Amino acid sequence: MEYAQPKKTFSAVTARKRKRPMPEITVNMATGRTDEQKAGMMRDITQALVKNLGVDAEAVVIQINEAPLAHKMKGGKTFVERQKK
């Protein structure tokens, strides 16, 4: 007597585990860069992830969070204070 082999099924959880997670990068920086500079930086970051992680460029998400110079501090001085030197 032969027994039928159960069909292998994959759940959504299994599918997600097999799929590479999309890299999501957040860049925190002070305001003052042009849109062209920011776009160039994001393109370079994307290409670095494609090259080094082997992910598709379409999977890469990059977000820039900008803060006014008065809202960022380094060494106990805001970036506005640091510019006055």
Number of C-alpha atoms within 10 A of each C-alpha: 3 4 5 6 6 6 6 6 7 8 9 9 8 10 10 10 10 9 8 13 11 13 16 11 15 10 11 11 14 16 14 11 10 9 9 9 11 12 11 12 14 19 13 12 17 22 17 14 17 17 12 8 11 11 18 15 17 9 14 18 14 14 11 13 10 15 13 13 17 13 12 16 14 9 7 9 12 15 17 14 13 13 9 6 5
